[in-house]
């Protein structure tokens, strides 16, 4: 028997051997003990091996032994008090807002072409794009409202809690303004559908801005602080923004941008700042880190991240379906390597491992990085397979009452096709708006009825 308040339904303790006795330690009771001072610290202790907990309980600290006895008594005795449910991880997916496509844009963007493919040309009935795979709706523009609705409804019905958006800041260089507009356009639709949005800041843009003379080298930290201040006043304050314990979450990608020391300076303004996660490893100024696939290591990289994450206040493990980039074929640079799809088993294995890890967040990599072949967005090759896997695993490990089923995902595609027919038809637009509302908030069956009626011309 296990503590229904704080342990997972399968009895496994986060980031430890499932057989250890620590999994029966009731963290709900420990949170009231002076040994632990905050919910973030509590999560960190929960991920420590029991050897570390013993060290903390001795020498000038209140003893946790009586508390352990109480906890073990609690988990083996019947209680008349209703148990609180275990805290569920938030399942997120990394989202790329960087696609430009005709006719919404004047030309096809780099992420569809990589200066090597021409979408105006056809290959086996499909446009030639910089990817080994092909979106079910074809190549699209990330600023298209119908595409945004299609993506976010699918994400919601698949069982995700929100998205992490790859964001390049506020500069007017390159395609950064379009990426910013596309990211901003996600917020109202996400709020309507009921999804959270977090930001992954590509601080690699800062050295590039220095190279082109937009900022001076000594202004790197000041520039990043100005970016964070803008986020604080705008997106961090949005009710749809992703938070942990009331504080906004901020990720930064890679290590080619600011140094560890610079990030420490950026975040030195006090505790009111965001909860910051760096990639792979925890920078000194970060609360923890998020993981990302390492193609040359395959699934072995997950072991290293899990081992490191035991000692962090916050960790965000990754799940991914495969890695199969097209950089070599596009002559961008050599391939990063590959991780096989394994008929869907790579995704099931990594997602199951992530959602049962005990981490507060799980990030799926990615929704739509077509160039690196990690997209779980419905495709010509895999259909809705990966989204159906998310539905199953959410029901099994996170939310037994999760209602949407695999057939419901197809309704979103039907709505997308109707959006393409709207034109100036105000009546059809209102009908589509109602279908969208029903898909987002339920009942889905009512949306299906309308779609059948519209399809039949009744």
C-alpha positions as CSV (number, residue, x, y, z in Angstrom):
1,X,0.0,0.0,0.0
2,X,1.2,3.5,-0.7
3,X,0.4,7.0,0.4
4,X,-2.4,8.3,-1.8
5,X,-1.5,11.9,-1.1
6,X,1.9,12.0,-2.6
7,X,3.0,8.8,-4.3
8,X,2.2,7.8,-7.8
9,X,-0.4,5.2,-8.5
10,X,2.3,2.7,-9.6
11,X,4.2,3.2,-6.3
12,X,7.4,4.4,-8.1
13,X,9.3,7.2,-6.4
14,X,10.6,10.0,-8.6
15,X,14.1,9.7,-9.9
16,X,15.0,6.8,-7.6
17,X,15.0,3.0,-7.8
18,X,11.3,1.9,-7.6
19,X,12.3,-0.6,-5.0
20,X,13.6,1.8,-2.4
21,X,11.7,2.3,0.8
22,X,11.8,6.0,0.3
23,X,8.8,5.8,-2.1
24,X,6.6,5.3,0.9
25,X,7.7,8.5,2.6
26,X,4.7,10.8,2.8
27,X,5.9,14.1,1.5
28,X,2.5,15.6,2.3
29,X,3.3,15.3,6.0
30,X,6.9,16.3,5.6
31,X,5.9,19.5,4.0
32,X,4.7,20.7,7.4
33,X,8.0,19.8,9.1
34,X,10.6,22.5,9.7
35,X,13.1,20.4,8.0
36,X,11.7,21.6,4.7
37,X,11.0,25.2,3.9
38,X,9.4,25.5,0.5
39,X,7.5,23.5,-2.1
40,X,10.4,23.7,-4.6
41,X,12.9,22.4,-1.9
42,X,10.4,19.7,-1.0
43,X,10.4,18.5,-4.6
44,X,14.2,18.5,-4.6
45,X,14.3,16.3,-1.4
46,X,11.7,14.0,-2.9
47,X,14.1,13.3,-5.8
48,X,17.1,12.7,-3.5
49,X,18.3,9.2,-2.7
50,X,17.6,8.2,0.9
51,X,21.3,8.5,1.8
52,X,21.0,12.3,1.2
53,X,17.9,12.6,3.3
54,X,19.6,10.8,6.3
55,X,22.5,13.4,6.1
56,X,20.0,16.2,6.2
57,X,18.2,14.8,9.3
58,X,21.3,15.0,11.5
59,X,23.6,17.6,13.1
60,X,21.8,20.8,14.0
61,X,18.6,19.9,12.2
62,X,15.3,18.6,13.6
63,X,15.2,14.8,13.4
64,X,12.9,13.4,10.7
65,X,12.8,9.9,12.3
66,X,9.5,10.5,14.3
67,X,8.0,11.9,11.1
68,X,9.0,8.8,9.1
69,X,7.4,6.6,11.7
70,X,4.2,8.6,11.4
71,X,4.3,8.4,7.7
72,X,4.7,4.7,7.6
73,X,1.9,4.3,10.1
74,X,-0.2,6.5,7.8
75,X,0.4,4.5,4.7
76,X,-0.5,1.2,6.4
77,X,-3.6,2.3,8.3
78,X,-7.1,3.1,7.1
79,X,-7.9,6.8,7.4
80,X,-11.3,8.4,7.5
81,X,-9.9,11.6,5.9
82,X,-10.2,11.7,2.2
83,X,-6.8,11.6,0.5
84,X,-5.8,14.4,-1.8
85,X,-4.9,13.2,-5.3
86,X,-1.2,13.0,-6.3
87,X,0.1,16.1,-8.0
88,X,0.0,15.5,-11.8
89,X,2.8,16.5,-14.1
90,X,2.0,19.0,-16.7
91,X,2.6,17.5,-20.2
92,X,3.9,20.1,-22.6
93,X,5.1,20.1,-26.2
94,X,7.8,22.2,-27.8
95,X,6.3,24.4,-30.5
96,X,8.1,26.0,-33.5
97,X,6.5,29.3,-34.8
98,X,8.9,29.8,-37.6
99,X,7.3,28.6,-40.8
100,X,6.5,31.0,-43.6
101,X,4.5,29.8,-46.6
102,X,2.7,31.1,-49.6
103,X,0.2,32.6,-50.0
104,X,0.2,34.0,-46.5
105,X,3.8,35.0,-47.0
106,X,5.4,36.5,-50.1
107,X,7.9,33.6,-50.3
108,X,8.5,30.2,-48.7
109,X,10.5,30.5,-45.5
110,X,13.9,28.9,-44.8
111,X,12.5,26.2,-42.6
112,X,10.6,24.8,-45.6
113,X,13.4,25.3,-48.1
114,X,16.8,25.5,-46.3
115,X,17.9,27.1,-49.6
116,X,17.9,23.6,-51.1
117,X,14.2,22.6,-51.6
118,X,11.5,24.3,-53.7
119,X,8.0,23.8,-52.4
120,X,6.7,25.1,-55.7
121,X,7.9,21.8,-57.2
122,X,6.0,18.5,-56.6
123,X,7.5,15.1,-55.6
124,X,5.0,12.2,-55.7
125,X,2.1,14.6,-55.3
126,X,3.6,16.5,-52.4
127,X,5.5,19.8,-52.3
128,X,9.3,19.5,-52.0
129,X,10.1,20.6,-48.5
130,X,13.2,20.3,-46.2
131,X,12.0,17.3,-44.3
132,X,11.9,13.5,-44.5
133,X,8.3,13.7,-43.4
134,X,5.2,15.6,-44.6
135,X,2.5,17.5,-42.6
136,X,-1.0,16.0,-43.0
137,X,-2.2,19.5,-44.0
138,X,0.9,20.2,-46.2
139,X,3.4,22.9,-45.5
140,X,1.8,25.9,-43.7
141,X,2.4,29.4,-42.4
142,X,2.8,29.7,-38.7
143,X,0.8,32.9,-38.6
144,X,-2.3,31.5,-40.3
145,X,-5.2,31.6,-37.7
146,X,-6.7,28.4,-39.1
147,X,-3.3,26.6,-38.6
148,X,-3.0,27.9,-35.1
149,X,-6.5,26.7,-34.2
150,X,-5.8,23.3,-35.9
151,X,-2.6,22.9,-33.9
152,X,-3.9,24.0,-30.5
153,X,-7.1,22.0,-30.7
154,X,-5.1,18.9,-31.6
155,X,-2.7,19.6,-28.7
156,X,-5.6,19.9,-26.3
157,X,-7.5,16.8,-27.5
158,X,-4.3,14.8,-27.4
159,X,-3.9,15.4,-23.7
160,X,-1.3,18.2,-23.4
161,X,-1.6,20.9,-20.8
162,X,0.3,23.5,-22.8
163,X,3.1,24.4,-25.2
164,X,6.7,25.7,-24.9
165,X,7.3,28.1,-27.8
166,X,10.7,28.6,-29.3
167,X,11.2,32.4,-29.2
168,X,13.9,34.6,-30.6
169,X,13.3,37.8,-28.8
170,X,12.4,41.3,-29.9
171,X,15.0,42.2,-32.5
172,X,14.0,43.3,-36.0
173,X,16.8,41.2,-37.6
174,X,16.3,38.3,-39.9
175,X,12.9,36.6,-39.4
176,X,12.8,37.4,-35.7
177,X,9.8,39.9,-36.0
178,X,7.7,37.2,-37.8
179,X,8.5,34.7,-35.1
180,X,7.5,37.2,-32.4
181,X,4.2,38.0,-34.2
182,X,3.5,34.3,-34.6
183,X,4.2,33.6,-30.9
184,X,2.0,36.5,-29.8
185,X,-0.8,35.2,-32.0
186,X,-0.8,31.9,-30.0
187,X,-1.8,33.5,-26.7
188,X,-5.5,34.4,-27.4
189,X,-6.2,31.1,-29.0
190,X,-4.5,29.2,-26.3
191,X,-6.6,31.0,-23.7
192,X,-9.8,30.2,-25.5
193,X,-8.9,26.6,-25.9
194,X,-7.5,26.2,-22.3
195,X,-3.8,25.7,-22.8
196,X,-0.8,27.1,-21.0
197,X,2.1,28.8,-22.9
198,X,5.7,28.9,-21.8
199,X,8.7,30.5,-23.5
200,X,12.1,29.0,-24.5
201,X,14.3,31.9,-25.2
202,X,16.9,31.4,-27.9
203,X,19.6,33.6,-26.3
204,X,22.0,32.5,-29.1
205,X,20.5,35.6,-30.9
206,X,22.5,37.9,-28.6
207,X,25.9,37.1,-30.0
208,X,24.4,37.5,-33.5
209,X,23.1,40.9,-32.6
210,X,26.6,41.8,-31.4
211,X,28.1,40.6,-34.7
212,X,25.9,42.8,-36.8
213,X,26.4,45.8,-34.5
214,X,22.9,46.1,-33.1
215,X,24.2,45.9,-29.6
216,X,27.7,46.3,-28.1
217,X,29.5,43.3,-26.5
218,X,29.3,44.9,-23.1
219,X,25.5,45.3,-23.5
220,X,24.8,41.5,-23.7
221,X,23.5,41.3,-20.1
222,X,21.6,44.6,-20.3
223,X,19.9,43.4,-23.5
224,X,18.8,40.1,-21.9
225,X,17.5,42.0,-18.8
226,X,15.5,44.2,-21.1
227,X,14.0,41.2,-22.8
228,X,13.1,39.6,-19.5
229,X,11.5,42.9,-18.3
230,X,9.4,42.9,-21.5
231,X,8.4,39.3,-20.8
232,X,7.5,40.2,-17.2
233,X,5.3,43.1,-18.2
234,X,3.6,41.3,-21.1
235,X,3.5,37.5,-21.4
236,X,4.5,36.6,-17.8
237,X,1.5,38.5,-16.7
238,X,-0.9,36.7,-19.0
239,X,-3.2,34.3,-17.2
240,X,-2.3,31.6,-19.8
241,X,1.4,31.8,-19.1
242,X,3.0,28.6,-17.6
243,X,3.9,28.9,-13.9
244,X,5.2,26.8,-11.0
245,X,4.2,27.9,-7.5
246,X,2.9,31.2,-8.9
247,X,6.1,32.1,-10.7
248,X,6.6,32.1,-14.5
249,X,8.7,29.4,-16.1
250,X,11.5,30.4,-18.5
251,X,13.7,28.1,-20.6
252,X,16.8,29.0,-22.6
253,X,18.0,26.8,-25.4
254,X,21.6,25.7,-25.9
255,X,24.9,27.1,-24.6
256,X,26.0,29.4,-27.5
257,X,24.3,32.5,-26.1
258,X,25.0,33.9,-22.7
259,X,27.6,32.4,-20.4
260,X,26.8,31.0,-16.9
261,X,28.0,34.2,-15.3
262,X,26.0,36.4,-17.7
263,X,22.8,34.4,-16.9
264,X,23.5,34.9,-13.2
265,X,23.8,38.6,-13.8
266,X,20.6,38.7,-15.8
267,X,18.7,37.0,-13.0
268,X,20.3,38.9,-10.1
269,X,17.3,41.2,-9.6
270,X,15.7,39.1,-6.9
271,X,13.3,36.3,-6.2
272,X,10.5,37.9,-8.2
273,X,12.0,36.7,-11.4
274,X,11.1,33.6,-13.4
275,X,11.9,30.0,-12.5
276,X,14.7,29.5,-15.0
277,X,15.6,26.2,-16.6
278,X,18.7,25.7,-18.8
279,X,19.2,22.9,-21.3
280,X,20.6,19.5,-20.3
281,X,22.6,20.8,-17.3
282,X,21.7,23.1,-14.5
283,X,23.5,26.4,-14.8
284,X,24.5,27.9,-11.4
285,X,21.7,30.5,-11.7
286,X,19.0,28.0,-12.8
287,X,16.5,26.2,-10.7
288,X,17.1,23.1,-12.8
289,X,17.2,22.0,-16.4
290,X,15.2,20.6,-19.3
291,X,16.3,17.7,-21.4
292,X,16.6,17.4,-25.2
293,X,17.4,14.4,-27.4
294,X,21.0,13.8,-28.1
295,X,21.1,11.8,-31.4
296,X,24.6,10.4,-31.0
297,X,23.7,8.9,-27.6
298,X,20.2,7.8,-28.3
299,X,18.1,6.9,-25.2
300,X,21.3,6.6,-23.1
301,X,21.3,10.4,-22.6
302,X,18.1,10.0,-20.6
303,X,20.0,8.1,-18.0
304,X,22.5,10.9,-17.5
305,X,19.8,13.6,-17.2
306,X,17.8,11.5,-14.7
307,X,20.9,10.9,-12.6
308,X,21.8,14.6,-12.5
309,X,18.2,15.7,-11.9
310,X,18.0,13.9,-8.6
311,X,19.6,16.9,-6.9
312,X,17.7,19.7,-8.6
313,X,14.7,21.6,-7.3
314,X,13.0,21.4,-10.8
315,X,13.5,19.1,-13.7
316,X,11.8,18.8,-17.1
317,X,12.5,15.4,-18.7
318,X,12.0,15.0,-22.5
319,X,10.1,12.5,-24.6
320,X,10.5,12.3,-28.3
321,X,9.4,10.1,-31.2
322,X,12.6,9.9,-33.3
323,X,15.4,12.2,-34.6
324,X,16.0,12.2,-38.4
325,X,17.2,15.5,-39.6
326,X,17.7,16.6,-43.2
327,X,20.6,18.9,-42.7
328,X,23.1,16.8,-44.7
329,X,20.7,16.5,-47.7
330,X,20.0,20.3,-47.6
331,X,23.8,20.9,-47.4
332,X,23.3,23.0,-44.2
333,X,25.9,21.0,-42.3
334,X,26.5,17.4,-41.4
335,X,23.7,15.4,-39.7
336,X,23.5,15.4,-35.9
337,X,22.8,11.7,-36.1
338,X,19.6,9.8,-35.7
339,X,17.3,8.1,-33.2
340,X,15.0,5.4,-34.8
341,X,11.3,5.7,-34.7
342,X,11.0,2.0,-33.9
343,X,7.4,1.8,-35.1
344,X,6.4,4.2,-32.4
345,X,8.1,2.5,-29.5
346,X,10.7,5.2,-29.0
347,X,7.9,7.7,-28.2
348,X,6.0,5.4,-26.0
349,X,9.1,4.5,-24.0
350,X,10.4,8.0,-23.5
351,X,7.0,9.5,-22.7
352,X,6.1,6.8,-20.2
353,X,9.5,7.3,-18.5
354,X,9.0,11.0,-18.4
355,X,5.4,11.1,-17.0
356,X,6.3,8.6,-14.3
357,X,9.5,10.4,-13.2
358,X,7.9,12.6,-10.6
359,X,8.9,15.8,-12.4
360,X,6.4,18.6,-12.4
361,X,6.7,19.1,-16.1
362,X,7.3,16.8,-19.1
363,X,8.3,18.3,-22.5
364,X,7.6,16.4,-25.7
365,X,10.2,17.2,-28.4
366,X,8.6,18.4,-30.7
367,X,5.3,19.4,-32.1
368,X,6.6,20.5,-35.4
369,X,10.3,20.6,-36.0
370,X,10.0,19.0,-39.5
371,X,13.6,19.7,-40.3
372,X,14.9,17.5,-37.5
373,X,12.2,14.9,-37.9
374,X,10.9,15.1,-34.3
375,X,7.4,16.3,-35.2
376,X,4.4,14.5,-33.6
377,X,2.0,16.7,-35.5
378,X,-0.1,14.5,-37.8
379,X,1.8,13.5,-40.9
380,X,1.4,11.6,-44.1
381,X,3.8,9.0,-42.7
382,X,2.5,8.4,-39.2
383,X,-1.0,9.9,-39.2
384,X,-2.3,10.6,-35.7
385,X,-0.3,7.7,-34.1
386,X,1.8,9.7,-31.7
387,X,-1.1,11.9,-30.5
388,X,-3.0,8.7,-29.8
389,X,-0.1,7.5,-27.7
390,X,-0.3,10.7,-25.6
391,X,-4.0,10.1,-25.1
392,X,-3.4,6.5,-23.9
393,X,-0.5,7.4,-21.6
394,X,-2.3,10.4,-20.1
395,X,-5.2,8.2,-19.2
396,X,-3.0,5.5,-17.8
397,X,-0.6,7.5,-15.7
398,X,-1.9,11.1,-15.3
399,X,-5.7,11.4,-15.6
400,X,-7.9,8.4,-15.6
401,X,-10.9,10.6,-16.4
402,X,-9.3,12.1,-19.6
403,X,-12.2,11.8,-22.0
404,X,-11.1,12.5,-25.6
405,X,-10.5,9.5,-27.8
406,X,-8.6,9.0,-31.0
407,X,-11.6,9.5,-33.3
408,X,-12.0,13.0,-31.8
409,X,-8.6,14.0,-33.2
410,X,-10.0,13.6,-36.8
411,X,-12.7,16.1,-36.1
412,X,-10.1,18.9,-35.9
413,X,-8.9,18.1,-39.4
414,X,-12.5,18.3,-40.6
415,X,-12.8,21.7,-39.0
416,X,-9.6,22.9,-40.6
417,X,-11.0,21.9,-44.0
418,X,-14.2,23.9,-43.3
419,X,-12.1,26.9,-42.3
420,X,-10.5,26.8,-45.7
421,X,-14.0,27.1,-47.3
422,X,-15.2,30.0,-45.2
423,X,-14.2,32.9,-47.3
424,X,-16.8,35.6,-46.7
425,X,-19.5,33.2,-45.6
426,X,-20.4,34.6,-42.2
427,X,-22.8,31.8,-41.4
428,X,-20.2,29.1,-42.0
429,X,-17.7,31.1,-39.9
430,X,-20.1,31.2,-37.0
431,X,-20.8,27.5,-37.3
432,X,-17.1,26.8,-37.4
433,X,-16.6,29.0,-34.3
434,X,-19.2,26.9,-32.5
435,X,-17.5,23.6,-33.5
436,X,-14.2,25.0,-32.3
437,X,-15.7,25.9,-28.9
438,X,-17.3,22.5,-28.5
439,X,-14.0,20.7,-29.4
440,X,-12.1,22.8,-26.9
441,X,-14.6,22.7,-24.0
442,X,-16.9,19.8,-24.8
443,X,-19.0,18.0,-25.4
444,X,-17.1,16.7,-28.4
445,X,-20.1,14.6,-29.5
446,X,-22.0,17.9,-30.1
447,X,-19.2,19.1,-32.4
448,X,-19.3,15.8,-34.3
449,X,-23.0,16.2,-34.9
450,X,-22.6,19.7,-36.3
451,X,-19.8,18.5,-38.6
452,X,-21.9,15.6,-39.9
453,X,-24.8,18.1,-40.5
454,X,-22.5,20.5,-42.3
455,X,-20.9,17.8,-44.4
456,X,-24.3,16.5,-45.5
457,X,-25.5,19.9,-46.5
458,X,-28.4,19.8,-44.1
